[in-house]
Structure formats: structure tokens, C-alpha cells
Amino acid sequence: MVGLGASAGGLEALEQFLRQVPAGCGMAFVIIQHLDPTHKGIMAELL
């Protein structure tokens, strides 16, 4: 299991990282995003 965290500005970096992970790598990822409580997140749409 791999934990990844980023602020709202780190989504592009997360995307770049995940694109480099080979399919079938056998790893599970937990992604945590820090947002201002008044900010609408778009993580679900991006995934």
C-alpha cells in the first residue's frame, strides 16, 4: 500500500506520477488531497 498526499495545487504532480506506474504493479494507492473547506474538489472527476 502506497500513501500519496498533495494540496490542491499538487494534482498535476499526482497525475504525472500515476501515469508512470506500470499496470499490474501490484500496489494499492491511497490518495489524500488537502483542500480549503470552501473549495469544491474535482478529484473524483479527474480519476
mmCIF file of the N, C-alpha and C atoms, coordinates in Angstrom:
data_MODEL
# 
_entry.id   MODEL 
# 
loop_
_atom_site.group_PDB 
_atom_site.id 
_atom_site.type_symbol 
_atom_site.label_atom_id 
_atom_site.label_alt_id 
_atom_site.label_comp_id 
_atom_site.label_asym_id 
_atom_site.label_entity_id 
_atom_site.label_seq_id 
_atom_site.pdbx_PDB_ins_code 
_atom_site.Cartn_x 
_atom_site.Cartn_y 
_atom_site.Cartn_z 
_atom_site.occupancy 
_atom_site.B_iso_or_equiv 
_atom_site.pdbx_formal_charge 
_atom_site.auth_seq_id 
_atom_site.auth_comp_id 
_atom_site.auth_asym_id 
_atom_site.auth_atom_id 
_atom_site.pdbx_PDB_model_num 
ATOM 1   N N  . MET A 1 1  ? 0.844   -1.157 0.000   1.00 0.00 ? 1  MET A N  1 
ATOM 2   C CA . MET A 1 1  ? 0.000   0.000  0.000   1.00 0.00 ? 1  MET A CA 1 
ATOM 3   C C  . MET A 1 1  ? 0.894   1.227  0.000   1.00 0.00 ? 1  MET A C  1 
ATOM 4   N N  . VAL A 1 2  ? 0.561   2.173  -0.864  1.00 0.00 ? 2  VAL A N  1 
ATOM 5   C CA . VAL A 1 2  ? 1.334   3.401  -1.009  1.00 0.00 ? 2  VAL A CA 1 
ATOM 6   C C  . VAL A 1 2  ? 0.415   4.578  -0.713  1.00 0.00 ? 2  VAL A C  1 
ATOM 7   N N  . GLY A 1 3  ? 0.827   5.447  0.193   1.00 0.00 ? 3  GLY A N  1 
ATOM 8   C CA . GLY A 1 3  ? 0.064   6.645  0.506   1.00 0.00 ? 3  GLY A CA 1 
ATOM 9   C C  . GLY A 1 3  ? 0.668   7.850  -0.196  1.00 0.00 ? 3  GLY A C  1 
ATOM 10  N N  . LEU A 1 4  ? -0.172  8.624  -0.861  1.00 0.00 ? 4  LEU A N  1 
ATOM 11  C CA . LEU A 1 4  ? 0.257   9.839  -1.555  1.00 0.00 ? 4  LEU A CA 1 
ATOM 12  C C  . LEU A 1 4  ? -0.617  10.990 -1.083  1.00 0.00 ? 4  LEU A C  1 
ATOM 13  N N  . GLY A 1 5  ? -0.001  12.123 -0.842  1.00 0.00 ? 5  GLY A N  1 
ATOM 14  C CA . GLY A 1 5  ? -0.759  13.286 -0.416  1.00 0.00 ? 5  GLY A CA 1 
ATOM 15  C C  . GLY A 1 5  ? -0.323  14.516 -1.174  1.00 0.00 ? 5  GLY A C  1 
ATOM 16  N N  . ALA A 1 6  ? -1.270  15.429 -1.381  1.00 0.00 ? 6  ALA A N  1 
ATOM 17  C CA . ALA A 1 6  ? -0.967  16.677 -2.082  1.00 0.00 ? 6  ALA A CA 1 
ATOM 18  C C  . ALA A 1 6  ? -1.995  17.727 -1.703  1.00 0.00 ? 6  ALA A C  1 
ATOM 19  N N  . SER A 1 7  ? -1.596  18.962 -1.869  1.00 0.00 ? 7  SER A N  1 
ATOM 20  C CA . SER A 1 7  ? -2.557  20.050 -1.722  1.00 0.00 ? 7  SER A CA 1 
ATOM 21  C C  . SER A 1 7  ? -3.298  20.189 -3.046  1.00 0.00 ? 7  SER A C  1 
ATOM 22  N N  . ALA A 1 8  ? -4.221  21.124 -3.106  1.00 0.00 ? 8  ALA A N  1 
ATOM 23  C CA . ALA A 1 8  ? -4.993  21.314 -4.338  1.00 0.00 ? 8  ALA A CA 1 
ATOM 24  C C  . ALA A 1 8  ? -4.083  21.595 -5.528  1.00 0.00 ? 8  ALA A C  1 
ATOM 25  N N  . GLY A 1 9  ? -2.961  22.251 -5.307  1.00 0.00 ? 9  GLY A N  1 
ATOM 26  C CA . GLY A 1 9  ? -2.037  22.560 -6.393  1.00 0.00 ? 9  GLY A CA 1 
ATOM 27  C C  . GLY A 1 9  ? -1.170  21.392 -6.827  1.00 0.00 ? 9  GLY A C  1 
ATOM 28  N N  . GLY A 1 10 ? -1.267  20.261 -6.151  1.00 0.00 ? 10 GLY A N  1 
ATOM 29  C CA . GLY A 1 10 ? -0.422  19.119 -6.461  1.00 0.00 ? 10 GLY A CA 1 
ATOM 30  C C  . GLY A 1 10 ? -1.060  18.065 -7.335  1.00 0.00 ? 10 GLY A C  1 
ATOM 31  N N  . LEU A 1 11 ? -2.245  18.341 -7.861  1.00 0.00 ? 11 LEU A N  1 
ATOM 32  C CA . LEU A 1 11 ? -2.933  17.325 -8.656  1.00 0.00 ? 11 LEU A CA 1 
ATOM 33  C C  . LEU A 1 11 ? -2.175  16.962 -9.926  1.00 0.00 ? 11 LEU A C  1 
ATOM 34  N N  . GLU A 1 12 ? -1.557  17.933 -10.564 1.00 0.00 ? 12 GLU A N  1 
ATOM 35  C CA . GLU A 1 12 ? -0.800  17.641 -11.788 1.00 0.00 ? 12 GLU A CA 1 
ATOM 36  C C  . GLU A 1 12 ? 0.374   16.716 -11.483 1.00 0.00 ? 12 GLU A C  1 
ATOM 37  N N  . ALA A 1 13 ? 1.049   16.953 -10.374 1.00 0.00 ? 13 ALA A N  1 
ATOM 38  C CA . ALA A 1 13 ? 2.169   16.093 -9.985  1.00 0.00 ? 13 ALA A CA 1 
ATOM 39  C C  . ALA A 1 13 ? 1.684   14.678 -9.693  1.00 0.00 ? 13 ALA A C  1 
ATOM 40  N N  . LEU A 1 14 ? 0.544   14.542 -9.029  1.00 0.00 ? 14 LEU A N  1 
ATOM 41  C CA . LEU A 1 14 ? -0.016  13.210 -8.775  1.00 0.00 ? 14 LEU A CA 1 
ATOM 42  C C  . LEU A 1 14 ? -0.346  12.506 -10.085 1.00 0.00 ? 14 LEU A C  1 
ATOM 43  N N  . GLU A 1 15 ? -0.942  13.242 -11.014 1.00 0.00 ? 15 GLU A N  1 
ATOM 44  C CA . GLU A 1 15 ? -1.285  12.658 -12.308 1.00 0.00 ? 15 GLU A CA 1 
ATOM 45  C C  . GLU A 1 15 ? -0.032  12.173 -13.035 1.00 0.00 ? 15 GLU A C  1 
ATOM 46  N N  . GLN A 1 16 ? 1.005   12.987 -13.050 1.00 0.00 ? 16 GLN A N  1 
ATOM 47  C CA . GLN A 1 16 ? 2.252   12.599 -13.712 1.00 0.00 ? 16 GLN A CA 1 
ATOM 48  C C  . GLN A 1 16 ? 2.846   11.355 -13.064 1.00 0.00 ? 16 GLN A C  1 
ATOM 49  N N  . PHE A 1 17 ? 2.825   11.300 -11.744 1.00 0.00 ? 17 PHE A N  1 
ATOM 50  C CA . PHE A 1 17 ? 3.357   10.134 -11.042 1.00 0.00 ? 17 PHE A CA 1 
ATOM 51  C C  . PHE A 1 17 ? 2.563   8.880  -11.398 1.00 0.00 ? 17 PHE A C  1 
ATOM 52  N N  . LEU A 1 18 ? 1.240   8.970  -11.310 1.00 0.00 ? 18 LEU A N  1 
ATOM 53  C CA . LEU A 1 18 ? 0.406   7.791  -11.538 1.00 0.00 ? 18 LEU A CA 1 
ATOM 54  C C  . LEU A 1 18 ? 0.482   7.299  -12.978 1.00 0.00 ? 18 LEU A C  1 
ATOM 55  N N  . ARG A 1 19 ? 0.712   8.196  -13.922 1.00 0.00 ? 19 ARG A N  1 
ATOM 56  C CA . ARG A 1 19 ? 0.869   7.769  -15.324 1.00 0.00 ? 19 ARG A CA 1 
ATOM 57  C C  . ARG A 1 19 ? 2.134   6.926  -15.523 1.00 0.00 ? 19 ARG A C  1 
ATOM 58  N N  . GLN A 1 20 ? 3.103   7.076  -14.638 1.00 0.00 ? 20 GLN A N  1 
ATOM 59  C CA . GLN A 1 20 ? 4.362   6.340  -14.753 1.00 0.00 ? 20 GLN A CA 1 
ATOM 60  C C  . GLN A 1 20 ? 4.322   4.970  -14.076 1.00 0.00 ? 20 GLN A C  1 
ATOM 61  N N  . VAL A 1 21 ? 3.283   4.722  -13.289 1.00 0.00 ? 21 VAL A N  1 
ATOM 62  C CA . VAL A 1 21 ? 3.175   3.444  -12.579 1.00 0.00 ? 21 VAL A CA 1 
ATOM 63  C C  . VAL A 1 21 ? 2.703   2.385  -13.573 1.00 0.00 ? 21 VAL A C  1 
ATOM 64  N N  . PRO A 1 22 ? 3.450   1.303  -13.717 1.00 0.00 ? 22 PRO A N  1 
ATOM 65  C CA . PRO A 1 22 ? 3.053   0.270  -14.679 1.00 0.00 ? 22 PRO A CA 1 
ATOM 66  C C  . PRO A 1 22 ? 1.755   -0.431 -14.267 1.00 0.00 ? 22 PRO A C  1 
ATOM 67  N N  . ALA A 1 23 ? 0.937   -0.752 -15.254 1.00 0.00 ? 23 ALA A N  1 
ATOM 68  C CA . ALA A 1 23 ? -0.277  -1.524 -14.987 1.00 0.00 ? 23 ALA A CA 1 
ATOM 69  C C  . ALA A 1 23 ? 0.118   -2.867 -14.385 1.00 0.00 ? 23 ALA A C  1 
ATOM 70  N N  . GLY A 1 24 ? -0.659  -3.324 -13.444 1.00 0.00 ? 24 GLY A N  1 
ATOM 71  C CA . GLY A 1 24 ? -0.367  -4.604 -12.817 1.00 0.00 ? 24 GLY A CA 1 
ATOM 72  C C  . GLY A 1 24 ? 0.821   -4.568 -11.883 1.00 0.00 ? 24 GLY A C  1 
ATOM 73  N N  . CYS A 1 25 ? 1.150   -3.402 -11.358 1.00 0.00 ? 25 CYS A N  1 
ATOM 74  C CA . CYS A 1 25 ? 2.328   -3.265 -10.493 1.00 0.00 ? 25 CYS A CA 1 
ATOM 75  C C  . CYS A 1 25 ? 2.124   -3.931 -9.134  1.00 0.00 ? 25 CYS A C  1 
ATOM 76  N N  . GLY A 1 26 ? 0.880   -4.263 -8.792  1.00 0.00 ? 26 GLY A N  1 
ATOM 77  C CA . GLY A 1 26 ? 0.617   -4.936 -7.525  1.00 0.00 ? 26 GLY A CA 1 
ATOM 78  C C  . GLY A 1 26 ? 0.553   -4.004 -6.327  1.00 0.00 ? 26 GLY A C  1 
ATOM 79  N N  . MET A 1 27 ? 0.558   -2.699 -6.563  1.00 0.00 ? 27 MET A N  1 
ATOM 80  C CA . MET A 1 27 ? 0.492   -1.737 -5.464  1.00 0.00 ? 27 MET A CA 1 
ATOM 81  C C  . MET A 1 27 ? -0.908  -1.130 -5.382  1.00 0.00 ? 27 MET A C  1 
ATOM 82  N N  . ALA A 1 28 ? -1.346  -0.894 -4.159  1.00 0.00 ? 28 ALA A N  1 
ATOM 83  C CA . ALA A 1 28 ? -2.601  -0.175 -3.919  1.00 0.00 ? 28 ALA A CA 1 
ATOM 84  C C  . ALA A 1 28 ? -2.241  1.238  -3.488  1.00 0.00 ? 28 ALA A C  1 
ATOM 85  N N  . PHE A 1 29 ? -2.960  2.220  -3.992  1.00 0.00 ? 29 PHE A N  1 
ATOM 86  C CA . PHE A 1 29 ? -2.669  3.618  -3.690  1.00 0.00 ? 29 PHE A CA 1 
ATOM 87  C C  . PHE A 1 29 ? -3.803  4.241  -2.893  1.00 0.00 ? 29 PHE A C  1 
ATOM 88  N N  . VAL A 1 30 ? -3.433  4.993  -1.874  1.00 0.00 ? 30 VAL A N  1 
ATOM 89  C CA . VAL A 1 30 ? -4.370  5.819  -1.116  1.00 0.00 ? 30 VAL A CA 1 
ATOM 90  C C  . VAL A 1 30 ? -3.951  7.255  -1.386  1.00 0.00 ? 30 VAL A C  1 
ATOM 91  N N  . ILE A 1 31 ? -4.855  8.039  -1.958  1.00 0.00 ? 31 ILE A N  1 
ATOM 92  C CA . ILE A 1 31 ? -4.534  9.419  -2.320  1.00 0.00 ? 31 ILE A CA 1 
ATOM 93  C C  . ILE A 1 31 ? -5.336  10.357 -1.430  1.00 0.00 ? 31 ILE A C  1 
ATOM 94  N N  . ILE A 1 32 ? -4.626  11.275 -0.800  1.00 0.00 ? 32 ILE A N  1 
ATOM 95  C CA . ILE A 1 32 ? -5.249  12.249 0.093   1.00 0.00 ? 32 ILE A CA 1 
ATOM 96  C C  . ILE A 1 32 ? -4.975  13.638 -0.456  1.00 0.00 ? 32 ILE A C  1 
ATOM 97  N N  . GLN A 1 33 ? -6.033  14.438 -0.544  1.00 0.00 ? 33 GLN A N  1 
ATOM 98  C CA . GLN A 1 33 ? -5.899  15.798 -1.057  1.00 0.00 ? 33 GLN A CA 1 
ATOM 99  C C  . GLN A 1 33 ? -6.327  16.778 0.027   1.00 0.00 ? 33 GLN A C  1 
ATOM 100 N N  . HIS A 1 34 ? -5.476  17.753 0.288   1.00 0.00 ? 34 HIS A N  1 
ATOM 101 C CA . HIS A 1 34 ? -5.794  18.807 1.247   1.00 0.00 ? 34 HIS A CA 1 
ATOM 102 C C  . HIS A 1 34 ? -6.451  19.957 0.506   1.00 0.00 ? 34 HIS A C  1 
ATOM 103 N N  . LEU A 1 35 ? -7.632  20.338 0.968   1.00 0.00 ? 35 LEU A N  1 
ATOM 104 C CA . LEU A 1 35 ? -8.363  21.444 0.349   1.00 0.00 ? 35 LEU A CA 1 
ATOM 105 C C  . LEU A 1 35 ? -8.867  22.406 1.410   1.00 0.00 ? 35 LEU A C  1 
ATOM 106 N N  . ASP A 1 36 ? -9.017  23.646 1.015   1.00 0.00 ? 36 ASP A N  1 
ATOM 107 C CA . ASP A 1 36 ? -9.724  24.613 1.838   1.00 0.00 ? 36 ASP A CA 1 
ATOM 108 C C  . ASP A 1 36 ? -11.173 24.121 1.956   1.00 0.00 ? 36 ASP A C  1 
ATOM 109 N N  . PRO A 1 37 ? -11.781 24.195 3.125   1.00 0.00 ? 37 PRO A N  1 
ATOM 110 C CA . PRO A 1 37 ? -13.149 23.678 3.290   1.00 0.00 ? 37 PRO A CA 1 
ATOM 111 C C  . PRO A 1 37 ? -14.177 24.321 2.360   1.00 0.00 ? 37 PRO A C  1 
ATOM 112 N N  . THR A 1 38 ? -13.904 25.511 1.858   1.00 0.00 ? 38 THR A N  1 
ATOM 113 C CA . THR A 1 38 ? -14.860 26.175 0.971   1.00 0.00 ? 38 THR A CA 1 
ATOM 114 C C  . THR A 1 38 ? -14.585 25.894 -0.505  1.00 0.00 ? 38 THR A C  1 
ATOM 115 N N  . HIS A 1 39 ? -13.537 25.147 -0.807  1.00 0.00 ? 39 HIS A N  1 
ATOM 116 C CA . HIS A 1 39 ? -13.147 24.848 -2.190  1.00 0.00 ? 39 HIS A CA 1 
ATOM 117 C C  . HIS A 1 39 ? -13.829 23.567 -2.657  1.00 0.00 ? 39 HIS A C  1 
ATOM 118 N N  . LYS A 1 40 ? -14.416 23.582 -3.850  1.00 0.00 ? 40 LYS A N  1 
ATOM 119 C CA . LYS A 1 40 ? -15.038 22.384 -4.406  1.00 0.00 ? 40 LYS A CA 1 
ATOM 120 C C  . LYS A 1 40 ? -13.953 21.513 -5.031  1.00 0.00 ? 40 LYS A C  1 
ATOM 121 N N  . GLY A 1 41 ? -13.841 20.290 -4.554  1.00 0.00 ? 41 GLY A N  1 
ATOM 122 C CA . GLY A 1 41 ? -12.849 19.365 -5.085  1.00 0.00 ? 41 GLY A CA 1 
ATOM 123 C C  . GLY A 1 41 ? -13.303 18.739 -6.396  1.00 0.00 ? 41 GLY A C  1 
ATOM 124 N N  . ILE A 1 42 ? -12.342 18.391 -7.247  1.00 0.00 ? 42 ILE A N  1 
ATOM 125 C CA . ILE A 1 42 ? -12.656 17.735 -8.522  1.00 0.00 ? 42 ILE A CA 1 
ATOM 126 C C  . ILE A 1 42 ? -11.907 16.409 -8.663  1.00 0.00 ? 42 ILE A C  1 
ATOM 127 N N  . MET A 1 43 ? -11.391 15.895 -7.545  1.00 0.00 ? 43 MET A N  1 
ATOM 128 C CA . MET A 1 43 ? -10.609 14.657 -7.597  1.00 0.00 ? 43 MET A CA 1 
ATOM 129 C C  . MET A 1 43 ? -11.406 13.517 -8.231  1.00 0.00 ? 43 MET A C  1 
ATOM 130 N N  . ALA A 1 44 ? -12.653 13.347 -7.848  1.00 0.00 ? 44 ALA A N  1 
ATOM 131 C CA . ALA A 1 44 ? -13.456 12.244 -8.393  1.00 0.00 ? 44 ALA A CA 1 
ATOM 132 C C  . ALA A 1 44 ? -13.587 12.354 -9.909  1.00 0.00 ? 44 ALA A C  1 
ATOM 133 N N  . GLU A 1 45 ? -13.785 13.550 -10.416 1.00 0.00 ? 45 GLU A N  1 
ATOM 134 C CA . GLU A 1 45 ? -13.904 13.736 -11.859 1.00 0.00 ? 45 GLU A CA 1 
ATOM 135 C C  . GLU A 1 45 ? -12.586 13.435 -12.569 1.00 0.00 ? 45 GLU A C  1 
ATOM 136 N N  . LEU A 1 46 ? -11.476 13.779 -11.938 1.00 0.00 ? 46 LEU A N  1 
ATOM 137 C CA . LEU A 1 46 ? -10.171 13.538 -12.550 1.00 0.00 ? 46 LEU A CA 1 
ATOM 138 C C  . LEU A 1 46 ? -9.829  12.058 -12.608 1.00 0.00 ? 46 LEU A C  1 
ATOM 139 N N  . LEU A 1 47 ? -10.250 11.316 -11.595 1.00 0.00 ? 47 LEU A N  1 
ATOM 140 C CA . LEU A 1 47 ? -9.946  9.884  -11.577 1.00 0.00 ? 47 LEU A CA 1 
ATOM 141 C C  . LEU A 1 47 ? -10.829 9.160  -12.566 1.00 0.00 ? 47 LEU A C  1 
# 
